[in-house]
Amino acid sequence: EQDHWGSFLFVPFFRWFSPAFSAYSFVQARQQEYEADRVSSEVAGANSAAAALVRVNTQGDFLCNRYWADVFRRAESDPHPLATPYAGMRAAFAQSNDPEHAASSLRSAMATKTGYADTHPCLADRLRALNVAPKEPEPIDRNAADALLGSLARDLALEFDHDWQSSVREWWQRQHEYIRDSRRKLEEFDARAGEELSIEEEWQRARLSEEFRDAQAAFSMYERLLEREPTHASAKFALGRMLLARNDERGIEHLMDVCRKDSSATQSACDLIIGFLQRNGRDEEARTYIERYIEAGCIEESGRKVRAGVRPTDRF
């Protein structure tokens, strides 16, 4: 990794050994996941083991996509990080989640198929192995932190919150200023909506509208921008990303068209396409894009190493 002069002794070996080890050990690693589930069902009961798996998937989705999103959204109004997310997590998980969101998260988790990118089997396969039907998790009456740590749980939450506030302070202040300036720009663009904006201004208006206002309106703005400027890579990428989020596979062609003109977009595009295909059980098709993702990463790393140093013999 550090390009030590002696690395040539080891790098060829690990380039051969690492993929070989992963391939030979993959089946065993996945079997160990099933074995761990079996042991947990013996200790705690199959229903409890299954409920834990479901909760990790559904409430993990709630934590990443709802809870933390709401915490960071406060940077719009608060110039300093005053939130206490770890202490607040207790109440968030103790309350019953939105039934519609919980049902949607469970459906999404159950629709995900076991792939080759992770040794963990999908939720549906793990529940099938436990012979338990999936059901939405019930509200938590008493969490494990209280049961195991007692009053220390609150002290730890406060300590985590203090460390978190310190770690995000600079980013938070920059984000607050960015949001304030971006909203002002968006208002200026809206005020000039009657006149024709430049291509760059129209792109900025669409991007900021998606970020701060209305995704549907931004979608239409991206479409109009591409009618004016069909080769606008950023608008085409944004439209492709939003199409895949709507489960519309026309987004694949938009993203790949950007990649054909700008190879630096390959990894980001492939990441979105892989997620779309795997959500829809099209794992075999996803493998092609996984290979392209890995290849693009190797090219980028090779270029990064070249750019990292300048030799006396280099010519410009």
SEKOL-836597 format. One record per residue: chain; residue number from 1; x, y, z of N, C-alpha, C in turn. Coordinates in steps of 0.1 Angstrom, whole numbers, plus 2048, in hexadecimal, padded with zeros to 3 digits. Example, Ala and Ser with C-alpha at 12.3 -4.5 7.8 and 13.67 -1.06 7.14 Angstrom:
SEKOL-836597
A|1|884|7C7|84E|87B|7D3|84E|884|7DF|84E $
A|2|880|7EA|847|889|7F5|847|881|800|84F $
***
This chain:
SEKOL-836597
A|1|808|7F4|800|800|800|800|809|80D|800 $
A|2|814|80C|807|81D|818|808|828|817|7FD $
A|3|828|80E|7F4|832|80C|7EA|840|80B|7EF $
A|4|841|804|7FA|84E|801|800|857|7FA|7F5 $
A|5|864|7FD|7F6|86D|7F7|7EB|86D|7E8|7EC $
A|6|86A|7E2|7F7|86A|7D3|7F8|85C|7CD|7F5 $
A|7|852|7D5|7F1|845|7CF|7EF|844|7C5|7E3 $
A|8|84E|7C6|7DA|84E|7BD|7CF|84F|7AF|7D3 $
A|9|854|7AC|7DF|856|79F|7E4|848|799|7E8 $
A|10|83F|7A1|7EC|832|79C|7F1|826|79F|7E9 $
A|11|826|7AA|7E1|81A|7AE|7DA|816|7A3|7D0 $
A|12|81E|79D|7C8|81A|793|7BE|813|787|7C6 $
A|13|819|783|7D1|813|778|7D9|805|77B|7DD $
A|14|803|787|7E3|7F6|78A|7E9|7EC|78D|7DD $
A|15|7F0|792|7D2|7E7|793|7C7|7E2|786|7C2 $
A|16|7EA|77B|7C4|7E6|76E|7C0|7DE|768|7CC $
A|17|7E3|769|7D8|7DE|762|7E4|7D0|768|7E8 $
A|18|7CE|775|7E8|7C2|77B|7EE|7B5|776|7E6 $
A|19|7B5|777|7D9|7A9|772|7D2|7A7|763|7D3 $
A|20|7B2|75C|7D3|7B1|74D|7D4|7AC|749|7E2 $
A|21|7B1|750|7ED|7AC|74D|7FA|79D|751|7FB $
A|22|799|75C|7F6|78B|761|7F6|782|757|7EF $
A|23|786|752|7E4|77E|748|7DC|77D|73B|7E4 $
A|24|788|736|7E9|787|729|7F0|780|729|7FD $
A|25|781|735|804|77B|736|811|76C|73B|811 $
A|26|768|740|805|75B|747|805|74F|73E|80A $
A|27|74F|732|805|744|729|809|744|726|817 $
A|28|750|723|81D|752|721|82B|74D|72D|833 $
A|29|752|739|82F|74E|745|836|73F|747|837 $
A|30|738|744|82C|72A|746|82B|723|73B|834 $
A|31|728|72F|834|723|724|83C|724|728|84B $
A|32|72F|72F|84F|731|733|85D|726|73C|861 $
A|33|721|745|858|716|74E|85B|709|746|85F $
A|34|706|73C|857|6FB|733|85A|6FD|72C|868 $
A|35|709|728|86A|70C|721|876|70B|72A|882 $
A|36|70F|737|881|70D|740|88C|6FE|743|88E $
A|37|6F6|743|884|6E7|745|886|6E2|739|88D $
A|38|6E6|72D|889|6E1|721|890|6E5|721|89F $
A|39|6F1|724|8A2|6F5|725|8B0|6ED|72F|8B8 $
A|40|6EA|73B|8B2|6E3|745|8B9|6D4|741|8BB $
A|41|6CF|739|8B1|6C1|734|8B3|6C0|72A|8BE $
A|42|6CB|722|8C0|6CB|718|8CB|6CC|71F|8D8 $
A|43|6D4|72A|8D9|6D6|731|8E6|6CA|73A|8E9 $
A|44|6C5|741|8DF|6BA|74B|8E2|6AC|747|8DD $
A|45|6AC|73D|8D5|69F|739|8CE|69F|73E|8C0 $
A|46|699|736|8B7|699|73A|8A9|691|747|8A6 $
A|47|686|749|8AE|67F|756|8AB|687|762|8AF $
A|48|68E|761|8BB|696|76D|8BF|6A2|76F|8B5 $
A|49|6A8|764|8B0|6B3|766|8A7|6AE|76C|89A $
A|50|6A2|767|895|69C|76D|889|699|77C|88B $
A|51|693|77F|897|68F|78D|899|69B|796|899 $
A|52|6A6|791|89F|6B2|799|89F|6B7|79C|891 $
A|53|6B7|792|888|6BB|794|87A|6B2|79E|873 $
A|54|6A5|79C|875|69C|7A6|86F|69E|7B4|874 $
A|55|6A0|7B5|881|6A2|7C2|887|6AE|7C9|882 $
A|56|6B9|7C2|880|6C6|7C7|87B|6C3|7CD|86D $
A|57|6BC|7C6|865|6B9|7CA|857|6AF|7D6|857 $
A|58|6A4|7D5|85D|69A|7E0|85C|69E|7EC|864 $
A|59|6A2|7EA|871|6A5|7F6|879|6B3|7FB|876 $
A|60|6BC|7F3|870|6C8|7F8|86A|6C5|802|85F $
A|61|6BC|7FE|857|6B7|807|84C|6B2|814|852 $
A|62|6AA|813|85C|6A4|81F|863|6AF|828|868 $
A|63|6B9|821|86E|6C4|829|874|6CC|831|86A $
A|64|6D0|82A|85F|6D8|830|855|6D0|83B|84C $
A|65|6C4|837|848|6BD|83F|83E|6B3|849|844 $
A|66|6B0|847|851|6A6|851|857|6AC|858|863 $
A|67|6B1|850|86D|6B5|856|879|6C1|860|877 $
A|68|6CC|85B|871|6D8|863|870|6D6|86E|865 $
A|69|6CD|86B|85B|6CA|876|852|6C3|882|859 $
A|70|6BA|87F|862|6B3|889|86A|6BD|891|872 $
A|71|6C7|88A|878|6D1|890|881|6D9|89A|878 $
A|72|6DE|896|86D|6E6|89F|865|6DE|8AA|85E $
A|73|6D1|8A8|85D|6C9|8B2|857|6C8|8BE|860 $
A|74|6CB|8BD|86C|6CA|8C8|875|6D5|8D2|873 $
A|75|6DF|8CF|86A|6EA|8D8|867|6E4|8E4|85E $
A|76|6D8|8E2|859|6D1|8EC|851|6CE|8F8|85A $
A|77|6CA|8F5|867|6C5|900|870|6CF|903|87B $
A|78|6D7|8F9|87F|6E0|8FB|88B|6EE|8FD|886 $
A|79|6F4|908|889|702|90B|885|70C|902|88C $
A|80|708|8FD|897|711|8F4|89F|70A|8E7|8A2 $
A|81|712|8DC|8A3|70C|8CF|8A5|707|8CD|8B4 $
A|82|6FA|8CF|8B6|6F4|8CE|8C4|6ED|8C1|8C6 $
A|83|6EC|8B9|8BB|6E4|8AD|8BC|6EB|8A3|8C5 $
A|84|6E4|89A|8CC|6E9|88F|8D4|6E4|882|8CE $
A|85|6EA|87E|8C3|6E4|872|8BC|6E4|865|8C3 $
A|86|6EF|863|8CB|6F0|856|8D2|6E6|855|8DE $
A|87|6E5|860|8E5|6DA|860|8F0|6CC|85F|8E9 $
A|88|6CB|866|8DE|6BD|866|8D7|6BA|859|8D1 $
A|89|6C4|851|8CE|6C2|844|8C8|6B9|83B|8D1 $
A|90|6BB|83D|8DE|6B3|834|8E8|6A4|836|8E5 $
A|91|6A0|843|8E5|692|845|8E3|68D|841|8D5 $
A|92|696|843|8CB|692|840|8BD|68F|831|8BB $
A|93|697|829|8C1|695|81A|8C0|68A|815|8CA $
A|94|688|81D|8D5|67E|818|8DE|670|81B|8D8 $
A|95|66E|825|8D0|662|828|8CA|65F|81E|8BE $
A|96|652|81D|8BB|64F|814|8B0|652|81C|8A3 $
A|97|659|815|89A|65C|81B|88D|650|81D|885 $
A|98|650|826|87B|646|827|872|642|81A|86B $
A|99|636|815|86D|633|807|867|636|806|858 $
A|100|633|811|851|634|811|842|643|80F|83F $
A|101|64C|817|846|65A|816|844|660|809|848 $
A|102|65B|803|853|660|7F6|858|65C|7EB|84E $
A|103|650|7EC|849|64B|7E2|83F|653|7E3|832 $
A|104|656|7EF|82E|65D|7F2|821|66C|7EC|823 $
A|105|672|7EF|82F|680|7EA|831|680|7DB|831 $
A|106|676|7D5|837|676|7C6|838|674|7C1|82A $
A|107|66B|7C6|822|66A|7C2|814|676|7C3|80C $
A|108|67D|7CE|80E|68A|7D0|806|694|7C6|80B $
A|109|695|7C4|818|69F|7BB|81D|69C|7AC|818 $
A|110|690|7A9|818|68C|79B|814|68E|799|805 $
A|111|68D|7A4|7FD|68E|7A3|7EE|69D|7A2|7EA $
A|112|6A6|7A6|7F3|6B5|7A5|7F0|6B9|797|7EF $
A|113|6C0|794|7E4|6C5|786|7E2|6D3|784|7E7 $
A|114|6D6|778|7EB|6E4|775|7EF|6ED|776|7E3 $
A|115|6F8|77E|7E4|701|780|7D9|70F|77B|7DC $
A|116|718|780|7D4|726|77B|7D5|72F|786|7DB $
A|117|72A|791|7DE|732|79C|7E3|734|79C|7F2 $
A|118|72C|793|7F9|72C|793|808|72A|784|80C $
A|119|732|780|817|730|773|81C|723|771|824 $
A|120|71C|77C|827|710|77B|82F|705|777|825 $
A|121|6FD|76D|828|6F1|76A|820|6E7|775|822 $
A|122|6DE|776|819|6D3|780|81A|6C9|77C|825 $
A|123|6C1|786|829|6B8|784|834|6AE|778|831 $
A|124|6A9|777|825|69F|76D|822|6A5|75F|824 $
A|125|6B2|75D|81F|6B8|750|821|6BB|74D|82F $
A|126|6BF|757|837|6C2|754|845|6B5|750|84D $
A|127|6AA|757|84A|69E|754|851|699|746|84C $
A|128|69B|743|840|697|736|83B|69E|72B|842 $
A|129|6AB|72D|844|6B3|723|84B|6AF|721|859 $
A|130|6AA|72C|860|6A5|72B|86D|696|726|86E $
A|131|690|725|862|682|720|861|679|72A|868 $
A|132|67B|737|867|672|741|86D|66E|74B|862 $
A|133|661|74E|863|65B|757|859|65F|766|85D $
A|134|661|76F|854|665|77C|857|659|784|85C $
A|135|65B|78D|866|651|796|86B|658|7A2|870 $
A|136|650|7AD|870|656|7BA|874|659|7BA|883 $
A|137|664|7C0|887|668|7C0|895|65F|7C8|89D $
A|138|65D|7C4|8A9|654|7CB|8B3|65C|7D6|8B9 $
A|139|655|7E0|8BF|65C|7EB|8C6|664|7E5|8D2 $
A|140|66F|7EC|8D5|678|7E8|8E0|673|7EE|8ED $
A|141|670|7E5|8F6|66C|7EA|904|678|7ED|90C $
A|142|682|7E5|90B|68E|7E7|913|69A|7E3|90B $
A|143|6A3|7EC|908|6AE|7E9|8FF|6BA|7E2|907 $
A|144|6C2|7DC|8FF|6CD|7D4|904|6D7|7DC|90C $
A|145|6D9|7E9|908|6E2|7F2|90F|6DE|7F3|91D $
A|146|6D1|7F6|920|6CC|7F7|92D|6CD|7EA|935 $
A|147|6CA|7DF|92E|6CB|7D2|935|6D9|7CE|939 $
A|148|6E3|7D1|931|6F0|7CD|933|6F9|7D7|93A $
A|149|6F6|7E4|937|6FF|7EE|93C|6F9|7F7|947 $
A|150|6EC|7F6|949|6E6|7FE|953|6E8|80D|951 $
A|151|6EB|815|95C|6ED|823|95B|6F9|827|952 $
A|152|702|81E|951|70E|821|949|70A|823|93A $
A|153|6FF|81E|936|6FB|820|928|6F9|82F|925 $
A|154|6F3|836|92E|6F0|844|92C|6FE|84C|92C $
A|155|707|848|935|714|84F|936|71B|84D|929 $
A|156|71B|841|923|722|83E|917|71C|846|90B $
A|157|70E|847|90B|708|84E|900|70C|85D|900 $
A|158|70C|863|90C|711|871|90E|71F|872|909 $
A|159|728|869|90C|736|869|908|737|868|8F9 $
A|160|72F|85F|8F3|72F|85E|8E5|72A|86A|8DE $
A|161|720|871|8E4|71A|87D|8DE|725|888|8DE $
A|162|72C|889|8E9|736|893|8EB|741|891|8E0 $
A|163|746|885|8DF|750|882|8D5|74B|885|8C7 $
A|164|73E|881|8C4|739|883|8B7|738|892|8B4 $
A|165|733|89A|8BD|732|8A9|8BB|73F|8AF|8B8 $
A|166|74A|8AA|8BF|757|8B0|8BC|75C|8AC|8AF $
A|167|759|89F|8AA|75F|89A|89E|758|8A1|892 $
A|168|74B|8A5|893|744|8AA|887|743|8B9|887 $
A|169|749|8C0|891|747|8CE|893|74B|8D6|886 $
A|170|757|8D4|881|75C|8DB|876|753|8D8|869 $
A|171|751|8CB|867|748|8C8|85C|73B|8CE|85D $
A|172|735|8CD|869|727|8D2|86B|726|8E1|868 $
A|173|730|8E9|86C|730|8F7|869|731|8FA|85A $
A|174|73A|8F2|854|73B|8F4|845|72E|8F0|83E $
A|175|728|8E6|843|71B|8E1|83D|710|8EC|83F $
A|176|710|8F2|84B|706|8FC|84E|708|908|844 $
A|177|714|90C|842|717|917|839|713|913|82A $
A|178|716|907|827|713|902|819|704|902|817 $
A|179|6FD|8FD|820|6EE|8FD|81F|6E8|90B|81E $
A|180|6ED|914|826|6E8|922|826|6EB|928|818 $
A|181|6F7|926|813|6FB|92C|806|6F3|926|7FB $
A|182|6F2|918|7FC|6EB|911|7F1|6DC|915|7F0 $
A|183|6D6|917|7FC|6C8|91B|7FB|6C6|929|7F6 $
A|184|6D0|932|7F9|6CF|93F|7F3|6D1|93F|7E4 $
A|185|6DA|936|7DF|6DC|935|7D0|6CF|930|7CA $
A|186|6C9|926|7D0|6BD|920|7CB|6B2|92A|7CA $
A|187|6B0|933|7D4|6A6|93D|7D3|6A9|947|7C8 $
A|188|6B6|94A|7C6|6BA|953|7BB|6B6|94C|7AD $
A|189|6B9|93F|7AB|6B6|938|79F|6A7|938|79D $
A|190|69F|936|7A8|691|935|7A6|68B|943|7A2 $
A|191|691|94E|7A7|68C|95B|7A4|68F|95E|795 $
A|192|699|957|78F|69C|95A|781|696|94F|778 $
A|193|68D|947|77D|688|93B|776|681|940|769 $
A|194|67C|94C|769|675|951|75D|67F|953|751 $
A|195|68B|956|754|695|958|749|69D|94B|748 $
A|196|6A4|949|73C|6AB|93D|73A|6B8|93D|741 $
A|197|6BA|934|74A|6C7|932|752|6D1|92C|749 $
A|198|6DE|92F|74C|6E9|928|745|6E8|919|748 $
A|199|6F0|911|740|6F1|903|743|6F6|900|751 $
A|200|700|907|755|706|905|762|6FC|909|76D $
A|201|6F5|914|76B|6EB|918|775|6DF|90F|776 $
A|202|6DB|909|76A|6D0|900|76B|6D4|8F3|772 $
A|203|6E1|8EF|770|6E6|8E3|777|6E6|8E5|786 $
A|204|6EB|8F1|78A|6EC|8F4|798|6DE|8F5|79E $
A|205|6D4|8FA|797|6C6|8FB|79C|6C0|8ED|79E $
A|206|6C3|8E4|794|6BD|8D7|795|6C4|8CF|7A1 $
A|207|6D1|8D0|7A2|6D8|8C9|7AC|6D4|8CE|7BA $
A|208|6D3|8DB|7BC|6CF|8E0|7C9|6C0|8DD|7CC $
A|209|6B8|8DD|7C2|6AA|8DA|7C4|6A8|8CB|7C9 $
A|210|6B0|8C2|7C3|6B0|8B4|7C8|6B5|8B3|7D6 $
A|211|6BF|8BB|7D9|6C5|8BA|7E7|6BD|8C0|7F2 $
A|212|6B6|8CB|7EE|6AF|8D3|7F9|6A0|8D4|7F7 $
A|213|69B|8D0|7EC|68D|8D3|7EA|685|8C7|7E6 $
A|214|684|8C5|7D9|67B|8BB|7D3|682|8B3|7C9 $
A|215|683|8A5|7CB|68A|89C|7C2|683|89B|7B5 $
A|216|675|89B|7B5|66D|89A|7A9|670|8A6|7A0 $
A|217|670|8B2|7A6|672|8BE|79E|680|8BE|798 $
A|218|68A|8B9|7A0|698|8B8|79B|699|8AE|790 $
A|219|691|8A3|791|691|899|786|68D|8A0|779 $
A|220|683|8A8|779|67E|8AF|76D|688|8B9|768 $
A|221|68F|8BF|772|69A|8C9|76E|6A5|8C2|767 $
A|222|6A9|8B7|76C|6B4|8AF|765|6B0|8AC|757 $
A|223|6A3|8A7|755|69F|8A4|748|69F|8B0|73E $
A|224|69A|8BB|743|69B|8C7|73B|6A9|8CC|737 $
A|225|6B2|8CA|741|6C0|8CE|73F|6C6|8C5|734 $
A|226|6C3|8B8|734|6C8|8AF|72A|6C2|8B1|71C $
A|227|6B6|8B7|71C|6B0|8BB|70F|6B8|8C6|709 $
A|228|6BD|8CF|712|6C5|8DB|70D|6D3|8D6|70A $
A|229|6D9|8CE|713|6E7|8CA|712|6E8|8BB|714 $
A|230|6E5|8B3|709|6E5|8A4|70A|6F1|89E|710 $
A|231|6FD|8A5|70F|709|89F|713|70D|8A3|721 $
A|232|704|8A9|728|708|8AE|736|709|8A2|73F $
A|233|716|89E|742|718|892|749|712|891|757 $
A|234|713|89C|75F|70E|89C|76C|6FF|89B|76D $
A|235|6F8|8A1|764|6EA|8A0|764|6E6|892|75F $
A|236|6ED|88C|756|6EA|87F|751|6EC|875|75D $
A|237|6F7|877|764|6FA|86E|76F|6EF|86F|77A $
A|238|6EB|87B|77D|6E1|87D|787|6D3|877|783 $
A|239|6D0|879|776|6C3|873|771|6C4|864|772 $
A|240|6D0|85E|76E|6D1|84F|76F|6D0|84A|77D $
A|241|6D6|851|786|6D5|84D|795|6C7|84E|79A $
A|242|6BF|858|796|6B2|859|79B|6A9|84F|794 $
A|243|6AB|84B|787|6A3|841|781|6A5|834|788 $
A|244|6B2|830|78B|6B4|823|792|6AE|823|7A0 $
A|245|6AE|82F|7A7|6A7|830|7B4|698|82D|7B2 $
A|246|692|830|7A6|684|82E|7A3|682|820|79E $
A|247|68D|818|79E|68C|80A|798|68A|80A|789 $
A|248|68F|814|782|68D|815|774|69B|813|76E $
A|249|69D|807|767|6AA|803|762|6AF|80C|756 $
A|250|6A7|815|751|6AC|81F|747|6B8|827|74D $
A|251|6B9|827|75B|6C4|82F|761|6D1|828|75E $
A|252|6D2|81B|75B|6DE|815|758|6E5|81B|74C $
A|253|6DD|81D|742|6E3|822|735|6E8|830|737 $
A|254|6E1|838|73F|6E5|846|742|6F3|846|749 $
A|255|6F4|83D|753|700|83D|75B|70C|837|752 $
A|256|709|82D|74A|714|827|742|718|831|737 $
A|257|70F|839|732|713|843|728|71C|84D|72E $
A|258|71A|851|73B|724|85A|741|731|853|743 $
A|259|732|846|746|73E|83F|748|746|83E|73B $
A|260|73F|83D|730|746|83C|723|74E|849|720 $
A|261|749|854|725|74F|861|723|758|865|72E $
A|262|756|860|73A|75E|864|745|760|857|74E $
A|263|76C|851|74D|76F|845|754|76F|847|763 $
A|264|771|853|768|772|855|776|764|853|77D $
A|265|759|852|775|74C|850|77B|749|841|77C $
A|266|752|839|777|74E|82A|776|74B|824|783 $
A|267|753|826|78E|750|820|79A|743|825|7A0 $
A|268|740|832|7A0|734|837|7A6|728|831|79E $
A|269|729|831|791|71E|82C|788|71C|81D|78B $
A|270|726|815|78B|725|807|78D|71F|804|79B $
A|271|723|80C|7A5|71E|80A|7B3|70E|80B|7B2 $
A|272|709|815|7AC|6FB|817|7AB|6F4|80C|7A3 $
A|273|6FA|808|798|6F4|7FD|790|6F4|7F0|797 $
A|274|6FF|7ED|79E|700|7E0|7A5|6F5|7E0|7B0 $
A|275|6F3|7EB|7B7|6E8|7EB|7C1|6DB|7E9|7BB $
A|276|6D8|7EF|7AF|6CB|7EE|7A8|6C9|7DF|7A4 $
A|277|6D3|7D9|79E|6D2|7CB|799|6D0|7C2|7A5 $
A|278|6D7|7C3|7AF|6D6|7BA|7BB|6C9|7BC|7C2 $
A|279|6C4|7C8|7C3|6B6|7CA|7C8|6AC|7C2|7C1 $
A|280|6AE|7C0|7B4|6A4|7BA|7AB|6A8|7AB|7A8 $
A|281|6B1|7A6|7B0|6B4|797|7AF|6BC|794|7A2 $
A|282|6C3|79E|79C|6CA|79C|78F|6D9|79B|792 $
A|283|6DC|791|79B|6EA|790|79F|6F4|78D|794 $
A|284|6F0|784|78B|6F9|781|780|6FD|78D|778 $
A|285|6F3|796|775|6F6|7A2|76D|6FF|7AB|775 $
A|286|6FD|7AB|783|704|7B4|78B|713|7B0|78B $
A|287|716|7A4|789|724|7A0|78A|72D|7A7|77F $
A|288|727|7A9|773|72E|7B1|769|732|7BF|76E $
A|289|729|7C5|775|72C|7D3|77A|735|7D2|786 $
A|290|735|7C8|78E|73E|7C6|799|74C|7C5|794 $
A|291|74E|7BD|789|75B|7BC|783|760|7CA|77D $
A|292|757|7D1|777|75B|7DE|772|75E|7E8|77D $
A|293|757|7E7|789|75A|7EF|794|768|7EC|799 $
A|294|76C|7DF|79B|779|7DC|7A0|784|7E0|796 $
A|295|781|7DE|789|78B|7E2|77F|78E|7F1|77F $
A|296|783|7F9|781|784|808|781|78C|80C|78E $
A|297|78A|804|799|791|807|7A5|7A0|805|7A4 $
A|298|7A3|7FA|79D|7B2|7F7|79B|7B8|802|792 $
A|299|7B1|806|788|7B6|811|77F|7B8|81E|787 $
A|300|7AE|821|78F|7AF|82E|797|7BB|82D|7A1 $
A|301|7BC|822|7A7|7C7|820|7B1|7D5|821|7AA $
A|302|7D6|81B|79E|7E2|81C|796|7E5|82A|793 $
A|303|7DB|832|78E|7DD|840|78B|7E0|848|797 $
A|304|7DA|845|7A2|7DD|84D|7AE|7EC|84B|7B2 $
A|305|7F1|83F|7B1|7FF|83D|7B4|809|845|7AB $
A|306|805|845|79E|80D|84D|795|80D|85C|798 $
A|307|801|861|79B|7FF|86F|79D|806|873|7AB $
A|308|808|869|7B4|80D|86D|7C1|81B|871|7C1 $
A|309|823|86E|7B7|831|872|7B7|835|878|7AA $
A|310|83F|881|7AB|845|887|7A0|854|885|7A0 $
A|311|859|87F|795|867|87C|794|86F|886|78C $
A|312|87C|887|78F|884|891|787|884|88F|778 $
A|313|881|883|774|881|880|765|874|883|75F $
A|314|869|886|767|85C|889|761|85C|895|758 $
A|315|855|895|74D|854|8A1|744|845|8A5|744 $
A|316|843|8B2|743|835|8B7|743|834|8C0|737 $
***
